[in-house]
Structures are given as C-alpha cells and as structure tokens.
Amino acid sequence: MYYQIINVSKESIGIVWQNIGGKPQIERIFLPSGKAKLISEIEKEFPAINEKEQKIPGKTATQIAELYAGKKAKFDFSILNLKKLSGFSAKVLKETCKIPHGKVGTYSGLATKVGSPRAVRAVGTALANNPFPLVIPCHRVVRADGSLGGFGGGIKMKKELLSREGIKTDKKGYVAGECFDI
C-alpha cells in the first residue's frame, strides 16, 4: 500500500492507494491539512503503509487537485475501492456522484433516491464516513432547508468548496434555491 501527498495552496491532500492487477485502487482520500499532520493520520489509519511516498499512476492526483479547486474533472470511479463499504453506503455514495457540479442535493433527497426515504440520518452517516471526499462530492449535500449540515473538513471548508463551484450561500450560510438539484 502506498500514499501520495498532493500540494494544494498552503495545504496538502493525501491519497492512500494500492496496485491491484496492474491498476491503482484508491483506499482513502484525506481532506486538506498540514503535511505533517496528514502523514501522521495516514500512518495511524494505515500502519502497513509503505514509508516512502509514491505517486499514483495517471492523472488522478491532478484531477483531485482540480476538484479541490472547484473545477470539473472527469474521474474514473472504477479506481475507488468500494468493497469495504456496506451496500447502503455504496448506494448513497454512488448516488451522491450524480449531483452535478455547481448544484446541491439534500440528505432527504438522497434517501429517497436510494429507496429508503426515512433513512435521512443513515444517509448522513454514510456521507460522514465517505472515504473519498472531493471525488465523491459529499460537500454538495445539504439539509432540506438549505443549511449546510455537517462535513468532515468542517463547515468553513464545505462552504469554500461550494463557493468554488459557484454555489451561492446567503449571510446565514443557506444555499440559494436555484442551486438545488434534488
């Protein structure tokens, strides 16, 4: 198992990946923080990680940096290792990928789309445990009233990510109605 640190602005994003059958498989993406803290988190969660950083093949790192910058990027989702997810979590995360760039969806809307309209909290839990933030855009999911809800990188980062995609919020942090997809 390997890791790569992607420098973005004054922070870094971490990718943990492995090579399976000659193809990279991403195990986890770590949201931006300081490089030393990031490496410490990676080593704690993946103690068997190769100590030397190794770049993931292809354009994956560039695409992740572009997503963080708020740009549209075509991404090969087949390199995400979804095997460790429950069936429900995988359904929620796959549905989250369908929320278009520059739009938001709601927790309740996702619950309905995955066939469990009463499982709003379970949808929130699946998103909170998303091992592939930025690529699977959990930051695009907000509460039905337009308030931001939660995010693993904090509300400030969620608001910044949404803003980079052109999603407007008012002074109280509510998303504008025209930005909703589901």
C-alpha angles and dihedrals in degrees: 000000000000141000137209129196116215115201113221119173107311093334139065136230120211128216123191113197144156136205113246118179092342093307127102117243118195113222098181144352118212118211119240121290137129115313097241092049090047094052090048091052091048093050091047095051095037107033092171092058118134106259093223118074114242127189118241111241122255129011097315097112092048091049092051090050089050091051090051089052089055096253126136111253131179107233132191101229091188089080091064112097101226093165094100093057126094116248091253094049091048090051091050093048093046090051090048088059088063093065103105124239108268094026136087134216130201133243089239092047091053091048089055093046092054091050098254106097093172094051097086094132091047088053089052090051092050090051093046088056095045105141092196108053116175091023091055096039102222087155086073092066118092138165120280091253090058096254114135102244116197137326134185092234092048133261093280091059092044091053091048093050091049091047091052088057091052096256109147126216128188126235091277092052098255119144117243114253095240090062095067121108101172 
